[in-house]
Amino acid sequence: MKYFCLFALIFFAFLPRGHAGLVSQLQDDTVKKGIPDTRVYAILNMVRQKAAAGAVVKVAVIDDGFRLSHLSLKDFIYTNRLESPGNFQDDDNNGYQDDLHGWDISDNDPDVSVPKGRENMFYHGTYVAGIIANLFQSCFGGDAGKVLQIIPVKVLSDHANNLYLQDGYKGIKYASDLGADIICCAWSGGKISEEEKSILDGAIRKGIMIIGSAGNLYAEKVDPPASYAGVFCVAALDSTLKKSRYSNYGMRIDIAAPGDSVYGPHPLADNAFIHENGTSPATAIITGCAAMLKAINPKASASDIFDALTNTATPVDSLNLSWCGKLGAGLPDMSKAIAYISDPDYKFSGFASSRSKGKIFFRKKERLQTWNIRPYGAYKGVHISSVCPDNRKIVKIYTGDSLWYNGTLGGLSKWMFIPGSRFKVELQPKTGLPKDLGLSYYMETIDSTSLYCHDIQYVSADNGSIEDGSGDGNYANNSSCKWQISVPADKRIRLEFSDIDTQPNVDFVWIFDGTSTLPENLLAKFSGITQPPVITSLSNKILVWFLTDGHSVGKGWKLSYTCEPAQ
């Protein structure tokens, strides 16, 4: 089964029981907890009726090029009705002549197609746009093209020698000026200039939802535009709902979606398709989800759609203990998101105690209301802020068993920090609550990569011992730690391991002669549980480097060193 079809079925609670083995138990639970099929069908029929009445969602895809005739795209391409085709005039006076179906920003012409013969380089835009279209097709069938219009914005010159989308922000401005509802930026990287920040600010002020990719650098970081405040940031999961090994991660992530072997169109031919990996297809999937919610409720703001996706998402931290709090709210549950965006009261039932970021909404009740925030993993604390800062209703916030705050909602400082990993919020029984009363929160994660060792330590004693630092526990994932040992110039260094237990052939203790990790300086590298031999340096300096990945961990290692006369 094609991945996008399977994912759409999961979203809408149509997953056949016979396919449950294809996904994790957590996905299966998501299906079982979804709203009834009859409710989903009713909502989809409502969308079809709106489409017939002319309600259309415009999604701009900022990318490298597009095969507009592809089977997956041809029914979804935006047409600028204010332009007369082929008259070489700027009929709508927007500064772009004959921009009937988008614009090529980099080559300054209306031809957004993939340059002939360069399809394998310029495939990304077709692929991303096609995933969005295919998701709509899977859910809305023959009416999908009436609901969704994709604005293709090309930001890579036909003659480019690399894939860097240097005109990406100019593309965002074009889409913003054209009136896009959602802008998909399935790319990231580089530094952001003040002018580019201004472009993003302008689009966000218009109420446009911008969705960006976290990046594929295996790192705890997010590059722009996804890193910019107000941009919805997406990480990637594999087929078991674990973080895709390449996906960036961190507190900045808002949500996650499948990114491994996702099926989508390729521009080589109208019927060509590929399977690709990355945060790009994950971003395309989330863009499709956001567009569906906009189609269901055209009056929904970007903030409303953001809340609908994040406040109903299924947390995946239990499957990603090394990245707790660093994969956003979790995996979208579109059944619940549809209910959220359709029913103003649904938000009161959407809270999940294991979600590491989200919102708590208060009902107008006289009885005590209590919420427990208990996400998986350990955290430095929680940042919490009132949605209605001028309110005088009394709230109590506990960290563990200790009362940390007892006062008015208005008295909460914006994003007040409360240390700890478990919290309880109590709203005291009062009447006359305002309509939009609530709290927003997000957990502050611990940088596990520096729990036991970090950066570089300099050691100059004639003898001693060094170790990974985890003691009786396991060392941390994604560590990169160095020890530079230096002894007098007429001496050499003798290393002898007393313990070693690391992930075999993955997490290594590297030993280099001198002060750098150049390949020619490598003396040895060790992993697993086999006792390493004694190592003697060639000079009076040795560099020990401990490097781990994001998966399995062990008890670590310990070695002793002594200095000996040079031979």
Steps between C-alpha positions, in 0.01 A plus 500: 500500500630845414621683811288809446188285462579305816564821689174654380313189606660516843402865533136442422453184707446284190795268567394138434571269790700275269757776453560565870833318478631769268499762773586518867254442782503874561365563150241229556394671822468827307254333265296344780473830685399699191153641445249260340516436126152641453614833645800509265287423195256773599782753527646396164159542340483847651835582338373380164198728534725795577711415197192502283424847640844623398697470826862433402821466700808650332829333591824648366792261461834682492746268328724412205252435217180321407370261235153651476375226268574220745202278581528594866507876437306592188163534673637706789701781339395853587379726220517876536161606362609864486760420233423449131728220378765576242430870444837608645322742732491537877120500512471500879777759549685290756836545330508156335412470134281200411538329838210270418631198693750641749839654427866412453662744741858405412464531121236777521249337268167313523650161412516297823570172323800276551778570246511221244771245566547609863206311651715304744635823645177703489261236634429635848219746426299246302549244774397730788200648319390153394497367856266783601275435199502123549394540862200708388422252224502212748251676725275702270510290182380669185414822684856551624600733215205724579616545859877538461702727272879476504694815411835389353779744581836414344805636686788316328640624169491264202878541481579444869803285585379409849172450681519795738170691473647846535178668386277311744401806702421697186271211413331531838437869432349423158267239652408737782417781258294257290283411798606146587333347804792268578863509387703178491877538541629141490860623525731668749847634547722805496473821697200726489539869421298787640324535164406132506372530857286791384354283223406229751356756741290649222352163402434403862324831567267425208396180672680269259615170646863429409617140544872420497732203510720441806785375279690176444826558685460236776530787748326668791437816305256660259603721212296787352237556387358231736700639792333841472229586753157454345607233249355152561797262534490131395725205587496154340407157639571156361239226442511401870441858616855538621701805399644453154874471551579799275229733632595805700329528837470731798265714706423714195318210326122542495387169353631188326386289204621199298810573297634158398428352156212737429341448159467797266525614137820556302529745206666252261158412356133570566464157661840476676516447878770450764544421868709758686617570855535823694332773693378632162231233452410535868452874444288430192278263700448759774426764236234271357352449846491874568338563162230244575415678824484830313266341246274377779496840671599777255471759777758323716813707562855367480499491880176301501648242264822486700298434816283239331804301386711530816230478767364175356829339396595158638825533701784277378745565784438154646657356186778761490643514850827650375308789344223566754361849450700542179245371246227751566145410599528167318325339204187671362171326568287646224178349629538704818642801317193508275275486804705777664478735201128427451370513857595794728439286810727214394809684623392437860545126453821504298752520785748211531713487814793338314526779239817706553350818355149627452214697649259449788151650458274571798124451500260734677431278800473554872673176596877460533671414170830313499754415229814290540793563265706180505696454175740212452864565588682743725494879455651814646153640544196650332439844352140605554305806390140616532289526185304776676765697691268758656280244671464495881385142544707298748723219379737272692798336334684216670841358407513150635338525843600864556276798441699733272240764407177607668349810348311652211543398139584860428779483756683231302799660332516422131656155459570460870757223554426232760769235560414130495360229275146453639240770562141546613281798413191578707240761410305605807117484478385841379223620274516755221801363318580669168454297182865453405647419838792260503871435528769427245802294600812334366759285672864608512709198411831384639790491256578132544808530282673692780366311802827320571764657278521780245735709291870439573685453829872567535705263716865571586583278800767236443254222578134455578175361365217619275155357435176577318353646820174305526606308812273204567248615238507485124673770298291744295394486137654744253801579718816652357768537769876542482789476746834653404782341703839673498820396682859638487660511158745217574222263611246273330150403616388145579124431504338193653124437512352349816137498374321537169134442407376695199266430208716273278630650176298819559604682819880527493781619721747646250870544589705753304865593534549875541220756520278446196268234358672484163486146356880476490509557878269209584661242729193284569125497555307267732137400558300212645607305810833349389792621712720726283878456487741745661565808282818711509521841335756606242531847650439668835134566423197275453142596413220269618165553324174332609231518231154342527190488279132536592408138558631235741727583794719303741671536838789696351872473553792589722875512433813591690807668357864535602794677342812313401843609370516536123680208337 
